[in-house]
Amino acid sequence: MSFWEYLSTRHQQLLTDAYQHASAVFQCMVVATVIGVLIGIVTYRSEWAGSLATTSTSTILTIPSLAMIGLLIPVVGLGVPPTVIALTLYGLLPIVRNSIVGLRGVDPSLVDAARGIGMSRSMRLVRIELPLAWPPILTGIRVSTQMLMGIAAIAAYASGPGLGNEIFRGIGSLGSKNALNQVLAGTLGIIVLALLFDAAYVLIGRLTIPRGIRA
């Protein structure tokens, strides 16, 4: 069976796996973004706190994804829970680092001017600092998403959702007539999803970042 024939006969299952894969990555990115930006807000004013946050999240990223999921299975079981926890943890580093860098890069004179007209600290953060720090934060989100697209395939090891199941089925049946088709379909599906997500982030950047800041 050719690759195109395989796609035509399995397109429904592949679309379901692709949807689950994209959904898992999207939901984990939302959680990782909220947590990562909050960590950046709490730590960017202190040099040691920022270094601690960056070091801690980078240490998490050094743990092999298969080992991470394997360690989570005895604690939270199989399926979605270990997938969500692992992906959220892996997505933190670029967001935390870029949040800290972006917030520290805000011109102090703008913050002083906002303070001078009576803005509270929370208002300065929401109306001045975060909008100006948004471009590097969005870059961190894009990097995290591309990372998680690939890592999410490992979730199939824990009976998690996504295109990784197609890849694992192909690897588990090496030598059969459709093994290569399964691995190729899962891999290409992940690449396509990664490109679609990145295109969406480019559009979000154009809609949310003023032209002067982009320049």
N, C-alpha and C positions, 0 to 999 in steps of 0.2 A: 504493500500500500504506500502510495506516495504521500509526501507531507501535506499537499493540498487536499488529497482525498481524506486524510486523517482529520484535517481541520473541518471539512464539510460534514463528516460523520459525528464529530465530537464537539461541534461548535457550541451547543447548548451548555454542556458541562464546562467548557473552557470559559464561556461568558460568566457563568456562575462563580467559578473560581477567581476570575479576574475581578468581579465585583466584590467578592469577599476580601480579596487581597487589597484592593484600593480602599475599601471601607476600614479595614484594620489599620492600615497605615495612616489614613486621614484622622481617625479617632485618636490614635496614639499621638499623632503630631499635635492635635489640639491640646491634649493633656500635657505633653512635653513642653509646648510653647507657653502655656499658662505657668507651669512650674518653673521653667527656665527663666522666663522674664521676671517672675517674682524673686527668684534667687538673685538675679542680676540687680534688681532694685534694692534688695536688702544689703548686698555686699559691695556695690561699686564704689561707695564712698571710702571704704577702708582697703588699703593695699593688701593687708594680710588676709582679710576676709575674702576679697576677690581671688587671691591666689589659692586659698583653701577651696573655694567653690570650683575653680577651674581644675585644680589638681584632683579633687574628688570625682568630678564627672569624667575626667580623662582616664582615671583609674578604672572606672566602670567599663569604659570603651575597650580596655585591654583584655577583658575577660572574653574568651572565645564564645561566640553566640550559641554553639551547640552545648558548651559546658554550662552557660547561664541557664538555658532552658532545662537542661538535665538537672540542675540544682533546684530549680523552681518546681519541677513536677512533684517531688515528694511533699512539698509544702502546700501547693494550690491545686494539684491535680493536672489532668490533661486538658487539651482543648484551648479555649479562648484565654483563660486567666494567665497562664505562663506567657502566652504570646503578647498580651497587652502589657504586662509588667516589663518584660524584656525589651520590647520595642520602645516603650516610654523611657526607660533608663538609658538605652543607647542613643536616643534622640536628644538628650540633654546638653551634651558638651558644646556643639556649635552654637546653640541658642544661648546658653549661659555665657559663653565667652564673648559672643558678639553683642549681647545685651550690655555686658560690663564695658566693653570697648566703646560701644555706641554712646552710652550714658556718660562715660568719662570724656568723650570727645565733644560734648556740647560746649559751646563757647561760654565761659563763666560770666562774661559781661552781659549776655542775654539773661542768664539766671539772676544776676544782680539787678538788672533793670526790672525784671518781673517782681523781684522782692521789693524793689523801691516803690512800685505802684500798689503794694499791699497784697500781693498774691501769697496765699499760704503755701507751705511746702508741698502739700498734696496737689494743689492747683498748678504749681510750677512743674511738678512731675508730669501731670496729665496733659497740660496744655503747651508746655515748652519742651521739656526734656525727652519724653517718650516720642513725640512726633519727630523731633530732630534725630533721635536714635533709631527710628524705624527702618531706614535703609539697611544698616548693618544687621539689625535683628532679622529682617526679611531674608537677607542673604544666609544667615545662620539657619533659618527655617528651611530654605531651599536645600542647603547642604545636608541637613538632617533627613529630609524627605528622601533624597537620593540614596543615602545610606540605608535607611529603613526599608526601601523597596527591595534591596537585595537580602538584607537580614531577615525580612519577613518570610522568605522562602524556607528558612530553617524551621519555622513554626510547624511545618508538616511533621517534623520529628516528634512533636508532642500532640499530634492529631489536631493541629491548629488549622485555621482557614487559609485559603489562598492558593496561588499557582504553584507553591512549593510541593503540594500534593502530586501534581502532574510530574514534576521533576523527580520526586522520590519514587513514584511508581515506575518511571522509566529506568532509573538507576537500579531499582530492585528487580527488574525483569530484563537486565542486559542480556543480549543474545536473541531476544524475541523480535518479531518483525516490526513492532511498533515502539520499541524501547527508545530509539533515537528520536522518533517523532514526538514522543511524550516529553522528553527532555528539551527538545528544540521548541516545542509549543509553549512550555512553561517559561523558558528563558526569554523567548521573544515577547511573550505577553508581559513579563516584568519590565523589559526595556521600553515597550510601547507605553505602559502605564507611567513609567518614570518620565518619559518625554512629555506626556500629556500633563502631568502634575507640574513639571517645570514650566511649560507654556502658560499654565494657569497662574503660576507665581509671577511670571513676567507681566501678565495682564494686570494682576493685583498691584504690582509695583507701579505700573503706568497710571493706575487709577488712584492710588493712595499717596504717591510720593510727588510733591510739587516739582515742576520742571526745573526750577532753580536749584533745588536740593539734588536732583538727579545729575545735573550738570556739574 
